[in-house]
Amino acid sequence: MKNQKRDIREESYQQILSRLAHIENKVESIDETNAFALRAEAGKHAETVKKIFRHGKRRAQIYLAANGNRGVIQIAQHLGMKQPNVSRELRILKEEGLLEIVDATGRRDIWAKKPIDRTLQITRYLCKEYNLRPDGHTNQATKKKR
């Protein structure tokens, strides 16, 4: 009797896992379709990205430092910036649809780039445009000598 209940429970879990896998597959398919549509009008979207980051290097650095492992305080420390400035830029980047909170442990929100980053190659653009490394720091190797 006990084994029969356990088998029924395990079968139920397997059904749930199977349904979740099916849902994940559909989500991936939707993401791929969206990426294809975005690439079709990449020029228009590139202009939007340029407008979002036109105010200077700080926003670009904060965007790049949001790697899915850092919260506001860690990003500020990593870049040597003040936490209120970082918070403001993170909020703007979230409103623009470029960043999201991927984890919230206690009072610590962990920030990461959305998949649109790969599709529109935003990180690559910012690194080239502002002479930055993918972690948000200035690229010292190619920095102009004074």
C-alpha positions in Angstrom: 0.0 0.0 0.0 2.8 2.4 1.0 4.7 1.6 -2.2 1.6 2.1 -4.3 1.1 5.6 -2.8 4.7 6.4 -3.4 4.5 5.2 -7.0 1.4 7.3 -7.6 3.1 10.3 -6.1 6.3 9.8 -8.2 4.1 9.4 -11.4 2.4 12.7 -10.5 5.7 14.4 -10.1 6.9 13.0 -13.4 3.8 14.4 -15.1 4.4 17.8 -13.5 8.0 17.8 -14.7 7.0 16.8 -18.2 4.5 19.7 -18.3 7.1 22.1 -17.0 9.5 21.0 -19.7 6.9 21.5 -22.3 6.2 25.0 -21.0 9.9 25.8 -21.0 10.2 24.6 -24.6 7.3 27.0 -25.6 8.9 29.9 -23.8 12.2 29.3 -25.5 10.3 29.2 -28.8 8.6 32.5 -28.1 12.0 34.0 -27.1 13.5 32.8 -30.4 10.6 34.3 -32.4 11.0 37.6 -30.5 14.7 37.7 -31.1 14.1 37.1 -34.9 11.6 40.0 -35.0 14.0 42.3 -33.1 16.8 41.5 -35.5 14.6 42.3 -38.5 14.5 45.9 -37.3 17.9 46.0 -35.6 18.7 49.5 -36.9 15.6 51.1 -35.3 16.4 49.3 -32.0 20.0 50.3 -32.2 18.9 53.9 -32.3 16.8 53.3 -29.2 19.7 51.8 -27.4 21.9 54.8 -28.3 19.2 57.1 -26.9 19.1 55.2 -23.6 22.9 55.4 -23.1 23.4 58.9 -24.6 23.8 60.5 -21.2 27.3 59.1 -20.7 29.5 56.4 -19.6 28.1 55.9 -16.0 24.9 54.3 -17.2 26.8 52.0 -19.6 29.1 50.9 -16.8 26.3 50.1 -14.4 24.5 48.2 -17.1 27.6 46.1 -17.8 28.3 45.5 -14.1 24.8 44.0 -13.7 25.9 40.5 -14.4 23.3 38.5 -12.4 25.6 38.1 -9.4 25.5 41.7 -8.0 23.1 43.8 -6.1 23.1 47.6 -5.9 25.8 47.8 -3.2 28.0 45.3 -4.9 27.7 47.2 -8.3 28.5 50.5 -6.6 31.5 49.0 -4.8 32.7 47.2 -8.0 32.6 50.5 -10.0 33.6 52.9 -7.1 30.3 54.8 -7.4 27.8 56.1 -4.9 24.9 53.7 -4.2 22.1 56.3 -4.8 23.6 57.0 -8.3 23.7 53.3 -9.1 20.1 52.8 -7.8 18.8 55.6 -10.0 20.5 54.2 -13.1 19.3 50.6 -12.3 15.7 51.9 -12.0 16.0 53.7 -15.4 17.5 50.6 -17.1 14.7 48.5 -15.6 12.0 50.9 -16.9 13.7 50.8 -20.3 13.4 47.0 -20.3 17.1 46.2 -20.4 17.6 45.0 -16.8 15.6 42.8 -14.4 15.8 41.6 -10.9 16.7 37.9 -11.1 16.9 37.1 -7.4 15.9 38.8 -4.2 17.6 37.5 -1.1 16.5 39.4 1.9 16.9 43.1 1.1 19.4 42.4 -1.7 18.1 42.5 -5.3 20.4 40.8 -7.8 20.4 42.6 -11.2 20.9 41.0 -14.6 20.6 41.9 -18.3 17.6 40.6 -20.2 18.0 38.3 -23.2 17.5 41.3 -25.5 21.2 42.1 -24.7 22.3 39.1 -26.7 19.9 39.7 -29.5 20.8 43.4 -30.0 24.4 42.9 -28.9 24.1 45.8 -26.4 27.1 44.7 -24.3 29.3 44.6 -27.4 28.1 48.1 -28.5 28.7 49.7 -25.1 32.2 48.2 -24.7 33.2 49.6 -28.1 31.4 52.9 -27.7 32.7 53.8 -24.3 36.0 51.8 -24.3 34.8 49.5 -21.5 35.3 45.9 -20.5 32.3 43.6 -20.2 32.5 44.1 -16.4 32.0 47.9 -16.7 35.6 49.0 -16.0 37.5 51.1 -18.4 39.5 49.1 -20.8 43.1 50.2 -19.8 44.8 48.3 -22.6 43.5 50.7 -25.3 43.1 53.8 -23.1 44.6 56.9 -24.8 47.9 58.1 -23.4 48.1 61.7 -22.3 
